[in-house]
Amino acid sequence: MAYYSIAECVVVTAVRDGMNLTPYEYIVCRQGISGAEAGSEWSGPKKSMLVVSEFIGCSPSLSGAIRVNPWNVEATAEAMNESISMADTEKELRHEKHYRYVSTHDVAFWSRSFLQDMERTCADHFRKRCWGIGLGFGFRVVALDPNFRKLSIDDIVAAYSRAKSRAILLDYDGTLMPQNLIIKTPSAQVLSLLNRLCADPKNLVFMVSGRGKDSLSRWFLPCKKLGLAAEHGYFLRWPQHEEWETYGQSSEFGWMQMAEPVMKSYTEATDGSGIERKESALVWHYHDADPGFGFSQAKEMLDHLESVLANEPVAVKSGQFIVEVKPQGVSKGIVAEKVFTSMTETGKQADFVLCIGDDRSDEDMFELIGTAVSRRILSYNTEVFACTVGQKPSKAKYYLDDSSEVVAMLESLAEATDSPVTSDEEADSSPRKIAYVSSFV
C-alpha cells in the first residue's frame, strides 16, 4: 500500500486474469486521507495513472486507463511513457473519474444490483416456460413467454389466402440463408420463391438486411418486384425502382475515423475477426474466432466504443457474432413503419403481415409490429405473424427452427399464390398439401 501511495503510475500487464483489484486499490491509495493538513502532500489535487492489460477483468470499467496488449512490448512501453509524461491536469481528471467510480461501486452497490437483477428476473417467472437449449458449453436455459410457439403452417396459409393486401418483410442472413455458409449468394430456389411471391399483386415483399446496397442489388437483380432495404434501412429501394433512397438522418461520418482504430486494435488481438466497412456503418465480425474469447472481446469492445463515441450521433449494437456502429435513427423497425405507412397512403392497408428475422436487429421490426395497431399504422383486423428463427427470447410471437423451415413455409405461401384456394377447396384440402404441411407442425 505504501508503494501505491507514492507511485505515479501502476502497470498491470497480466495476460490472463480474472477480476484484478490492484488498480482499484492503487486509486484509493492515491486519493489519500480525507482531512489532511494544509500544505501536506495529501492536501493538493490527487492524480494517478494506470496502464492495464486489456485481458484483465477490471479493464472495461476504468475508462481513463491506458489499455494495452501485453504481448506487444513496444505498445506497452509507449503507454508507460505516455502515462508518465501526461499533463498533470489530465492525470487529475482521470483520477477523479476513477475514484468516483471506485467509491460508488463498492461491495454494497454490487450486492444491491445483484439482488435487483435477481428480483427482476424472477418477477414473472411463474408465467414463463423454461427450455434447455444447446449442448456442452453452449447449453443454456432460457425462459420464454407461454404464448411463444412454433408457427403453424396451416394457420399462416389460411390467413394468407384470406388476405387482400399483404406485407412480407424478410431478413436475409440467418433467415433465408443459413448463417454458417461461406457462400452467401442466394440460391436459384430462393430467387424463384421470391419472384413467385412478388408476382402476386396483393403482395408487397421487402428484403430488410444489414448488407450493403451493392451486394443486395447484385444478388437480387432477377427480382425486379422485390423491395430492398440495405444497411438496416439507411438505404431503401422500392419495388420496380432503380434508384436507392437515403433515409439516414446524418450524412456526416467523421465518427468512423474514431471507431475504426478501436476495431483494428481488437482485430489484431482476436484471431478470426475482421472489419467490414459499409457506406453508413462499421461492423466487426468474429464468426471465425474462438467463440468464448470472441464473445468476451465483443462485450469489451462494445463498452469501449460506447465511451469513445458517447458524443457522436451513432448507436453501438451487438448482434450475432458482430458489433456494429451505425447512425442513430436507423433501424429495421423504421423500415417496417415506412412500408406499412406507404401501403395505407395508397389505399392498400395491410390486412396480413409476415415478418421474419433471426437476430437483435430484427427485434426492432417485431417491436414496431407489436405497437403498430395502437399507433394506427395497422388496423385491428390485421393478421400479424412476427416470427424469429430459433427458440430464444424474442418480441416475436412465433418461431421456426432454422432457415430451411423458413424457406419451406414461404414455399407453402407461394403455392397458395400460384393456385388460390377457394372456399370449397379450403373445406376439402388435397391430400398432397396436407401431407406437406403436417411435416412441420
C-alpha positions in Angstrom: 0.0 0.0 0.0 2.9 2.4 0.7 4.3 1.8 -2.8 0.8 2.5 -4.3 0.7 5.8 -2.3 3.9 7.2 -3.8 3.7 5.6 -7.3 2.8 8.0 -10.2 1.7 5.1 -12.3 0.8 1.4 -11.9 1.3 -1.1 -14.7 -0.7 -4.3 -14.7 0.2 -6.5 -17.7 -1.4 -9.8 -16.9 -2.1 -11.9 -20.0 -4.8 -14.0 -18.3 -6.6 -12.8 -15.3 -10.0 -12.5 -13.5 -11.2 -9.5 -11.6 -7.9 -8.0 -10.7 -8.4 -5.5 -7.9 -4.9 -4.0 -7.9 -5.9 -0.9 -10.0 -8.8 -0.2 -7.6 -6.5 -0.4 -4.6 -4.0 1.9 -6.2 -6.7 4.5 -6.9 -7.9 4.5 -3.3 -4.3 4.8 -2.0 -3.6 7.7 -4.3 -6.7 9.5 -3.1 -5.0 9.7 0.3 -6.5 10.6 3.7 -9.5 12.9 3.9 -8.9 15.9 6.1 -5.2 16.0 5.6 -3.4 19.1 7.0 -2.9 22.0 4.6 0.5 22.0 3.0 1.0 18.3 3.2 1.5 16.2 0.1 -2.1 14.8 0.6 -3.8 18.1 0.7 -3.4 19.1 -3.0 -5.0 17.8 -6.2 -4.9 14.0 -6.5 -3.7 12.3 -9.6 -3.0 8.7 -10.7 -2.2 6.9 -13.9 -3.0 3.3 -14.9 -1.6 1.1 -17.7 -3.6 -2.1 -17.7 -3.8 -5.2 -19.8 -6.9 -5.5 -22.0 -7.2 -9.1 -20.7 -7.9 -8.3 -17.0 -11.5 -8.2 -15.8 -11.5 -4.6 -14.4 -10.1 -3.1 -17.7 -13.6 -2.2 -19.2 -14.6 -0.3 -16.0 -11.6 2.0 -16.0 -12.2 4.2 -19.0 -9.4 6.6 -18.1 -6.8 3.8 -18.0 -4.4 3.2 -20.9 -5.2 -0.2 -22.2 -2.5 -2.3 -23.8 -2.0 -5.8 -25.3 0.8 -7.0 -23.0 2.2 -9.2 -25.8 3.0 -6.0 -27.7 6.1 -4.8 -25.8 6.6 -1.7 -27.9 3.0 -0.5 -27.4 3.3 -1.2 -23.6 6.5 0.8 -23.4 4.8 3.7 -25.3 1.9 3.6 -22.9 4.1 3.7 -19.9 6.0 6.7 -21.3 2.7 8.4 -22.1 1.4 7.9 -18.6 4.5 9.5 -17.0 4.7 12.4 -19.4 1.0 13.3 -19.4 0.0 16.7 -18.2 -0.9 16.9 -14.5 -4.4 18.3 -15.3 -5.2 15.3 -17.4 -3.9 13.0 -14.7 -6.1 14.7 -12.1 -9.2 14.4 -14.3 -8.6 10.7 -14.9 -8.0 10.1 -11.2 -11.2 11.9 -10.3 -13.2 9.9 -12.7 -11.7 6.6 -11.5 -12.1 7.4 -7.8 -15.7 8.4 -8.3 -16.3 5.0 -9.9 -14.4 3.0 -7.3 -16.0 4.8 -4.3 -19.6 4.4 -5.6 -19.3 0.8 -7.0 -18.4 -0.9 -3.7 -19.5 -4.2 -2.3 -22.8 -2.8 -1.1 -23.5 -1.5 -4.6 -22.6 -4.9 -6.1 -24.9 -6.8 -3.7 -27.8 -4.4 -4.3 -27.5 -4.6 -8.1 -27.2 -8.4 -7.9 -30.3 -8.7 -5.8 -32.2 -6.3 -8.1 -31.2 -8.3 -11.1 -32.5 -11.5 -9.4 -35.8 -9.8 -8.4 -36.3 -8.5 -11.9 -35.5 -11.9 -13.5 -37.8 -13.7 -11.1 -40.6 -11.1 -11.2 -42.9 -13.1 -13.6 -41.0 -16.4 -13.7 -44.2 -18.3 -12.9 -45.6 -17.2 -16.3 -42.5 -18.4 -18.2 -41.7 -21.7 -19.8 -38.1 -22.9 -19.4 -36.3 -24.7 -22.1 -32.8 -26.2 -22.2 -31.1 -25.3 -25.4 -27.7 -26.4 -26.8 -25.1 -28.9 -26.0 -21.8 -28.9 -24.0 -20.5 -25.4 -23.2 -23.2 -24.0 -25.4 -26.0 -25.3 -23.2 -28.2 -22.7 -21.6 -31.7 -22.4 -20.1 -34.0 -19.8 -21.5 -37.3 -18.6 -20.1 -39.9 -18.0 -22.8 -43.3 -16.5 -22.8 -46.0 -19.1 -22.7 -47.6 -17.6 -25.9 -44.3 -18.0 -27.8 -44.9 -21.0 -30.0 -43.9 -22.6 -33.3 -45.5 -21.1 -36.3 -48.3 -23.3 -37.7 -48.1 -23.6 -41.5 -51.8 -24.4 -41.7 -52.7 -21.2 -39.8 -50.5 -18.9 -41.8 -51.5 -20.3 -45.2 -55.2 -19.9 -44.3 -54.6 -16.3 -43.2 -52.6 -15.6 -46.3 -55.3 -17.0 -48.6 -57.9 -14.8 -46.9 -55.9 -11.6 -47.1 -56.4 -8.9 -49.7 -53.3 -6.8 -49.1 -50.1 -8.4 -47.7 -46.8 -7.1 -46.4 -44.0 -9.6 -46.2 -40.7 -8.4 -44.6 -37.8 -10.8 -44.7 -34.3 -10.8 -43.2 -31.6 -12.4 -45.3 -28.6 -13.7 -43.3 -29.7 -16.4 -40.9 -33.2 -16.3 -42.2 -33.3 -17.2 -45.9 -29.6 -18.0 -45.9 -28.0 -20.3 -43.2 -25.6 -18.3 -41.0 -22.8 -20.8 -41.3 -22.5 -20.9 -45.1 -19.4 -19.3 -46.6 -21.1 -18.5 -49.9 -23.8 -16.0 -49.1 -25.3 -15.5 -52.6 -29.0 -16.6 -52.8 -29.8 -19.9 -54.4 -31.9 -20.3 -57.5 -34.6 -21.8 -55.3 -34.7 -18.6 -53.1 -34.8 -16.3 -56.1 -37.6 -18.3 -57.7 -39.5 -18.3 -54.5 -39.2 -14.5 -54.1 -40.3 -13.9 -57.7 -43.4 -16.1 -57.2 -44.4 -14.2 -54.0 -43.7 -10.8 -55.7 -45.8 -11.8 -58.7 -49.0 -11.7 -56.7 -50.4 -8.1 -56.9 -51.7 -8.5 -53.4 -48.2 -8.8 -52.0 -45.5 -6.2 -51.1 -42.3 -8.1 -50.4 -39.3 -6.4 -48.8 -35.8 -7.8 -48.1 -34.7 -6.0 -45.0 -31.0 -6.7 -44.4 -27.9 -5.3 -42.8 -26.0 -6.0 -46.1 -24.7 -3.2 -48.3 -26.8 -1.9 -51.2 -24.3 -3.1 -53.8 -24.5 -6.7 -52.6 -28.3 -6.7 -52.4 -28.6 -5.0 -55.9 -26.3 -7.6 -57.4 -27.8 -10.7 -55.7 -31.4 -9.8 -56.2 -31.1 -8.4 -59.7 -33.6 -11.0 -61.1 -36.2 -9.9 -58.6 -37.5 -6.7 -60.1 -40.6 -6.5 -58.0 -38.7 -7.1 -54.7 -38.2 -4.1 -52.3 -34.8 -3.8 -50.8 -33.7 -2.2 -47.5 -29.9 -2.1 -47.1 -27.7 -1.4 -44.1 -30.7 -1.8 -41.7 -32.8 0.7 -43.6 -30.3 3.5 -44.3 -30.8 2.9 -48.0 -34.2 1.9 -49.4 -35.2 0.8 -52.9 -38.9 0.4 -53.6 -40.2 -2.4 -55.9 -39.7 -1.7 -59.7 -37.4 1.3 -58.9 -33.8 1.5 -59.9 -32.7 4.3 -57.6 -31.9 3.9 -53.9 -33.3 6.4 -51.5 -31.3 7.5 -48.4 -33.3 7.6 -45.1 -30.5 8.3 -42.7 -30.7 11.5 -40.6 -27.0 12.2 -40.9 -24.6 12.2 -43.8 -21.5 13.0 -41.6 -19.3 10.0 -41.0 -16.3 11.5 -39.2 -17.0 9.2 -36.3 -15.7 6.3 -38.5 -12.2 7.7 -38.0 -12.6 7.3 -34.2 -14.3 3.9 -34.3 -12.1 2.1 -36.8 -8.8 2.3 -34.8 -10.6 0.8 -31.9 -11.9 -2.1 -34.0 -8.5 -2.6 -35.5 -6.9 -3.0 -32.1 -9.4 -5.7 -31.2 -9.0 -7.3 -34.6 -5.2 -7.6 -34.0 -5.9 -9.2 -30.7 -8.6 -11.6 -31.8 -7.7 -14.2 -34.4 -10.6 -14.9 -36.8 -12.1 -11.5 -36.6 -12.4 -8.8 -39.2 -13.9 -5.4 -40.0 -16.5 -4.7 -42.7 -16.8 -1.1 -43.8 -20.1 -0.1 -45.2 -21.2 3.3 -46.5 -23.1 4.2 -43.3 -21.7 1.7 -40.8 -18.7 -0.2 -39.4 -19.1 -3.8 -38.5 -16.7 -6.0 -36.5 -17.2 -9.7 -37.3 -16.0 -12.6 -35.1 -17.7 -15.6 -36.8 -14.4 -17.5 -37.2 -12.9 -16.5 -33.8 -12.8 -18.7 -30.7 -16.5 -18.4 -29.5 -15.7 -17.7 -25.9 -12.9 -15.3 -26.5 -14.7 -13.6 -29.4 -17.7 -13.0 -27.2 -15.7 -11.5 -24.4 -13.8 -9.3 -26.8 -17.1 -8.2 -28.3 -18.5 -7.2 -24.9 -15.4 -5.3 -24.1 -15.3 -3.6 -27.5 -19.0 -2.6 -27.1 -18.2 -0.8 -23.8 -15.0 0.8 -25.3 -16.8 2.1 -28.4 -19.7 3.5 -26.4 -17.3 5.5 -24.3 -15.3 6.7 -27.3 -18.4 7.6 -29.3 -20.5 9.0 -26.4 -20.9 12.4 -28.0 -21.4 11.2 -31.6 -24.8 10.7 -33.4 -24.3 6.9 -33.6 -25.6 3.7 -32.0 -23.4 0.8 -31.0 -25.1 -2.5 -31.2 -24.1 -6.1 -30.8 -25.7 -8.9 -32.9 -25.0 -12.5 -33.9 -21.2 -12.6 -34.0 -21.0 -8.9 -34.7 -20.5 -5.5 -33.1 -21.9 -2.7 -35.3 -21.6 1.1 -35.2 -24.3 2.9 -37.3 -26.0 6.3 -37.4 -28.8 7.0 -34.9 -32.3 6.8 -36.2 -31.6 3.9 -38.5 -33.3 0.6 -37.8 -35.3 -2.2 -39.4 -38.3 -1.0 -37.3 -38.3 2.3 -39.2 -38.3 0.3 -42.5 -41.4 -1.6 -41.4 -43.1 1.6 -40.4 -42.4 3.2 -43.8 -43.7 0.1 -45.6 -47.0 0.0 -43.7 -47.5 3.8 -43.9 -46.9 3.7 -47.7 -49.4 0.9 -48.1 -52.0 2.8 -46.1 -51.4 6.0 -48.1 -52.0 4.2 -51.4 -55.3 2.8 -50.1 -53.9 -0.7 -49.6 -53.6 -1.0 -45.8 -52.1 -4.4 -45.0 -54.5 -7.0 -43.6 -51.8 -9.6 -43.4 -48.2 -9.0 -42.1 -45.4 -11.6 -42.1 -42.1 -10.5 -40.6 -39.2 -13.0 -40.2 -35.7 -12.4 -38.8 -33.1 -14.1 -36.6 -31.1 -11.6 -34.6 -31.3 -8.5 -32.5 -31.6 -6.0 -35.3 -34.8 -7.8 -36.3 -36.3 -7.2 -32.9 -36.8 -3.6 -33.9 -39.3 -4.8 -36.5 -41.0 -7.1 -34.0 -41.3 -4.3 -31.5 -42.8 -1.9 -34.2 -45.3 -4.5 -35.2 -46.3 -5.0 -31.6 -47.3 -1.4 -31.3 -48.5 -0.8 -34.8 -52.2 -1.4 -34.1 -52.2 1.0 -31.1 -50.4 3.6 -33.2 -53.0 3.0 -36.1 -50.3 2.0 -38.5 -52.1 -1.3 -38.9 -55.8 -2.0 -38.4 -57.3 -4.1 -35.6 -58.2 -6.7 -38.2 -54.7 -7.2 -39.5 -53.4 -10.7 -39.0 -49.8 -10.4 -37.9 -47.2 -13.2 -37.9 -43.9 -12.0 -36.3 -41.5 -14.9 -36.4 -38.0 -15.4 -35.2 -35.6 -18.1 -36.3 -34.7 -20.4 -33.4 -36.1 -20.8 -29.9 -34.9 -17.8 -28.0 -36.3 -14.8 -26.0 -37.8 -12.5 -28.6 -40.5 -9.9 -29.1 -41.9 -12.1 -31.9 -44.8 -14.4 -31.1 -43.8 -17.3 -33.3 -40.6 -19.2 -34.2 -39.3 -21.6 -36.8 -36.3 -23.7 -36.1 -34.0 -22.8 -39.0 -33.7 -21.3 -42.4 -34.8 -24.5 -44.1 -38.2 -24.3 -42.3 -38.5 -20.6 -43.3 -38.0 -21.5 -47.0 -40.5 -24.4 -46.7 -43.0 -22.1 -45.1 -42.6 -19.5 -47.9 -43.0 -22.3 -50.4 -46.3 -23.1 -48.9 -47.4 -19.4 -49.3 -46.1 -19.4 -52.8 -48.2 -22.4 -53.6 -51.2 -20.6 -52.3 -50.2 -17.7 -54.6 -49.8 -19.9 -57.6 -53.1 -21.6 -57.1 -55.5 -19.6 -54.8 -57.7 -21.8 -52.6 -61.4 -21.3 -53.0 -63.8 -21.7 -50.1 -64.9 -25.2 -51.3 -61.3 -26.3 -51.8 -60.4 -25.0 -48.3 -63.0 -27.2 -46.8 -61.7 -30.2 -48.7 -57.9 -29.7 -48.8 -56.0 -32.0 -51.1 -54.1 -34.9 -49.5 -50.8 -33.8 -51.1 -51.0 -30.4 -49.4 -52.0 -31.9 -46.0 -49.0 -34.3 -46.1 -46.6 -31.5 -47.0 -47.8 -29.2 -44.2 -48.0 -31.8 -41.5 -44.3 -32.4 -41.5 -43.7 -29.0 -39.9 -46.5 -28.9 -37.4 
